[in-house]
Amino acid sequence: MRIAIDAMGGDFAPREIVKGAVEAARGLPGIETLFLVGDEAAIKKELALYGKMPACIEIRHASEVIEMNESPALALRRKKDSSIMRAVELVKNSEADAIFSAGSTGAAVAACALRLRTLCNVNRPAIATVMPSLKHPFILLDAGATTDCTAAMLVEFAVMGDIYAKEILNVPNPTVGLLSIGGEDAKGSKCTKEAFRLLDKSHLNFIGNVESHDLFDGKVDVAVCDGFVGNVVLKTSESVSHAMGQWIKESFSSSPIRKIGAGILKASGAFREIKEKVDPEAYGGAPLLGVKGVCIIGHGSSSSYAVYNAIRVAGTAIEQKLNRLIEEEINRIFQDSE
């Protein structure tokens, strides 16, 4: 597998990006080439910390970086030699099979959509985010790539999420739910009602409409919505998780007895177990499904652990021929609906 890595994308780039790439090069099987794309001098400086550079790592220089606060569309036009654009070009030119970036999500989505284009019969790409629930992780898509959707697009998202759950999360028969304002068939917008009708006729394991509380109860493996709703759900969930963490810390440090209790829980591994369940870095990042080539988008604060896992997930997607399976299933869905 050949993976292009935006070495300059993210809050801790290039340090954590390079570290994660080196760890992946040394620890993951089947890697042919890892392209580190960005400022050559900065990348070499980081690589020097790890002794002899793994033979599979190759540096591709890019003189510009798209910052988080820049308009993705304007930045892509003005910064032709940006690290994200050069990394996408490697996939476009068939030098790489996948790309990872922890930089601007908007720039990554726009660059992949514009340069790689979408798969056959896929209208728009979707960001698929793996999130925790009381029972098992579930996939939320779209989490922000396509804000205005048609019913057909929601069906495409459902198919892509179903395939990803099967091939990457190893769920044999994923349950698929349509995120709405009520569980009844008649609830929702005109778009979601039409999507409900199409999904109900499909061969997917569609369980109908689901509400927000159903997501974290573990009712579904795949939750489908447009990118506007999905991004709000994602960011609200992250905010609540952060607030809960702060409340727990404040509560446990408010008295000597509670501090002792916290120490016991920490020693027992209870806190570590909870952290592992909710840690998004274990999944590496969110795949941008529906584009030609594999694209994994990392969180801006991605550590080397997240980078390592993103490369691992990208490799699995390549090996499982995820895009071919998506095209086949989408063709099947819409042939059945005709």
N, C-alpha and C positions, 0 to 999 in steps of 0.2 A: 504494500500500500504506500502511496505517495501523498503526503499531506502538506499543504501550504499553511504556514502559521504567521499571522500578523503579529510580529514581535514587538511592535510599538503600540499596540492597542491595550488599554486597560490602565487602571490607577497605579499598578505596580510594574508596568512595563519599562524597560525590557527585562528587568531582573527576574521576576517570577515566571514570565513567559519562557525565557531561556532555560531556567532551572527545570520547569516542568517538561520542556522538550528534551533536555538531556536525560532526565529520569525515565521518560518514555522510550527514548532511544536505547537505553540500557536495560529496561525492564519489560518491554512489550515485544512479543514475537511478530514476525511478518512485516516489519517496517522496512521498506525499500529506501525511501528518502523523506526526510523532514526538511522542508524549505523554511528557513527563518528569514522573513522578509522585513526589511527596515534599514535603519542606519547601520551600515556595516561596521563602523568603528565601535559603536556602542554595543553591538551584538558580540563582536570579538572580545571586547573587554569583559563581558559577562561570561562568555565561554571559557576564558582563561582561568576562571576560578575553579574549573572542574578538571583541570589537567588535560590529558589528551582528548581531543574532540572526537566523538563517535563518528565512524566513517559514513553513516547514513545522513548526517547533518550537513546541509548545504546553505550557504548564505546568499540571498539575493538582495542587492542594495535598492533601497527606495529613499528618496531624499525628503519626502514630506509625510506629515502625520495629520490625520483628520481628528480634531479635538471633539470632545463630548458636547461642547456648547455650540458647535457650528451647525448650520443648516446642511443636512446630508446632500440634498440636491445641488446646492451651490458649491459645496466643498468638493464634490466629485467632479464638477465641471472645472473648477479652478485648480485643483490639486491632482493633476493627471499622474504624478509620480508618487502618490500616497501609498503607504504600506498596504492598506486594505485593497486598493485597486490593483496593485501589482500582484498581490496574493490571488485575487480572483482571476486575473489574467492567466496565471499558471494553470488554473483549472480549465479556463476557456480554451487554452492552447493545448490541452491534453497532456501537460507536463505533470500535473497533479490530479488526484482523484477527489480530494476534499480540501476544505478550508476551515480554519478555526480563527476566530477573532474575539477578543474581549474588549474591543474598542466600541465606537459608536454603533449602537444597534441599527439605527436608521440608515447609516452609511453602509453597513454590511448588507442589510436587506435590499437597499436600492442598488448597490453594486452587483449583487448576485442576480437580482431580477432583470437588470438592464443588460448585463454582459453574458450571463449564463442562460437566461430565458427560462421559461417554465417547461415542465414535462408535457408530453402529448396529452391533450384533453384536460389539462389543469389550467384553470383560469387565473388563479392567484396563489401565491405561496402562503404558508402559515407557520408561525412560530409555535412549536410544541414544547410546553414546559412541564417537566415532571414535578409533581407536588405530593406531599405526604398526606395521608388520611389515617383514621383510627385503625384501619385494617391493612391497607396496602397503598403503595404509591399509585397515583392516577395521572393521566395526561390531560392538560388543559390546552386546547387550541381552538382558535388562534389567540395568541397572547400579545398581539400588537402589530403584525405585519400588514394586515388588510382590515381597515376599519369599517369600510362600507361593503357589505356582502349581499349577494343574491342567495336564494335558496339552494341553487345548484352548487355554489361555492361551499356552503355549509356541508353539503353532502360530500364534496371532495375532501373537506377537512376531516370528516368522520372516517372516510376510507383511509386517509393517510395516517390518522391516529390509530386506527385499528391495526394497520400493518406494523406501525412502530411498536405498539404494545406487544404484538406477537413476536416480532423478530428481535427487538432490543430488550424488552422487559420480560420476555418469555411467559406471556400470559396466553394460554391456549385458545380461549374463546372470549375475547374482551367484551365487556358490557359497554354499550355506547349510549350516552344520554345527551339530550339537547338542552342546554342551559336556558331556562325561561323563568317567568315570574310565577309559575304555578305548575303543579304536576298534571293538571287536566289537559286533555288534548286541545281544548278550545282556547287555552291561555297562550299569550304571546303576541308578537307582532305579525303582520301579514307575511313577512319573510320567514319567520320561524314556523308559522303554521304550514306554509308550503314545504319547508324543509322537513317538517314532521311527516307530512304525507309521503314524500319521496323516501325518507329513511324507513318508514313503516313498511314500504313495499320491497325494500332491499333485503339481501341475504345477511346483512350485518346483525349482530346480536343487540338490536336496538330496544331499549327498555322504556322509551318515551321521554317526556319532559322531566328535567330534574331542577331543583332549586339549589340555591347556594349552600344551604346547610347539608344537602345530600352529598356534596363533594367531599367534605371532610369526615362524613360518616362512613365512607368507603362504599357507597352505593354503586359507583361506576368506575370503570377502568379508563374510559375516554369521555371527556366532557367537551362538547362542541359549542362554540359561540363565535360571534364576529370579533375582530381584533380590538375594537373599542371596549366592549364588555370584558373581554378576556384580560386586557391590560389593566383595567380597573380592579378586577378580581385579584390579579397577581400582585399589584402594588399594595392593595389594601391588606392582603394576606401577609405580605412581607412586613408591613407597618405594624400589624397586630402582633406578629411573632416577635418583632423587636421590642415592642412595648411590654409584652408578657415577660420577656427576658429581664428587662429592667425592673419590673415589679417584683419578680422573684428575688433578684439580687437585693433590692431594697428591703424586702420583707425578711429575708434570712439574715441580714446584717443589722437588724433593728434592736437586737438584744443578745446578751451573752448566751442564753439558752438556745436561741435560734441559730447562732453561729456554730454552736456545738452540733446541733442537728444537721446543719448544712455540711459540716465536716464529715459527719458519719455518712451522709448520702453521697458525698463526693468520693469517699473511700470505698463505698460499696459499688461504685460504677454506675449509679442510677443516672447522674447527670450526663455522663458520657453516652449512655444508651439513648437518652432522649435526643442529645445533640446529633448522634449518628442518624436517627430517624428523620430529622428535619433539615439535615445539612444538604443544601442544593449542590455543593461542590462534589458530592459523591457521584453525581450524574454528569459532571463536566460542563454542561451548558445546555442550551435549548437548540434543537435542530430546526433549521429553516426548511420545512418540507415542501416539496413541489417544484424545486428548481433542479436543473440539470447539474449533476455533481452533488456532493454532500457538503453541507454547510452547517457548522456548529457555532452558535453564538454564546460566548461566555459572559458572565456578569462582569461589570466594570472592576469589581474588587477581587477578581479571580486570583487565587494563589497558585503555586506550582502544583498543588494537589488537584485543583480543578482543571488545570491545563493538561496534566497527565491523564485524567479521566476523560476529558474532551477528546484527546487523541485516541484513547481506547475505544470510545463510543463511535468515533468517526471510522475507525478501522473495522469495527463490527458491521456498521452500515454498508461499508464497501464490500466486505466479504459476503454479506447476506443479500447483496444485489437489491437493496431496498428500493431504489428508484424503479427498477424493472417491475417489481412486485406491485408498486403503487400504480404504475401505468396499466398493468393488466387488470387490477381490481377496479379501477375507475372505468375502464372500457366495459367491463362486465356489468357494473352497476347501471350505467346509462343505456346499455343495450337491453338489459332486463326491463328498464322503465319505459322503453319505446313501445 
